[in-house]
Amino acid sequence: MSVEKKVIKRTEPSEADKRAASIIRAAWEKMKKDNPDQKLTQSWLGEKIGMTQGGVGHYLNGNRIFGLDALLAFCRVLKLSPMEVYPEIASGIDTADAMTVEYIELYKKAPKEIREAVLVLLRRSE
């Protein structure tokens, strides 16, 4: 019995991916320029968005295909509109969805006391 190997061909980044990378890279360079006293590195950015420095570099250089999660993560940290950066992907979400993702991330990072207070308020509003 032979097992057939399935070869998955890697899709190259599209022009839309490269355009989004260019916009994100410009925002990243501006953030670094506007904050010279801070140590803003790709490693720092990676920590903020939950990926490695190498992953950040691949996205910034246009060598990686954007998914919705990566797009929202970069846009959140760099204060960009997903719709302006990559409308082909972002058109599938609305502003409320993007804000929900951002609020969930903020909630996860909040101290325990604040998370508990938020839950109390949410239960009251039901």
Residue pairs with C-beta under 8 A, 6 or more apart in sequence:
11 65
13 21
13 62
13 63
13 64
13 65
13 66
14 65
16 86
16 88
17 62
17 64
17 65
17 66
17 86
18 62
19 86
20 66
20 71
20 85
20 86
21 59
21 60
21 61
21 62
21 64
21 66
22 62
23 80
23 84
23 85
24 59
24 60
24 74
24 75
24 78
24 80
24 85
25 60
25 61
27 78
27 79
27 80
28 45
28 60
28 78
31 40
31 78
32 40
41 53
42 53
42 56
42 57
42 60
43 53
43 56
45 56
45 77
46 52
46 53
46 55
46 56
48 73
48 77
49 56
49 70
49 73
49 74
49 76
49 77
50 73
51 70
51 73
55 64
58 64
59 66
59 70
59 74
64 70
66 86
66 89
67 89
68 89
68 90
68 92
68 93
71 82
71 85
71 86
71 89
71 90
72 82
72 98
72 101
72 102
74 80
74 85
75 81
75 82
75 85
75 98
76 101
76 102
76 105
81 90
82 89
82 90
82 93
82 98
83 90
83 91
90 98
107 115
107 118
110 118
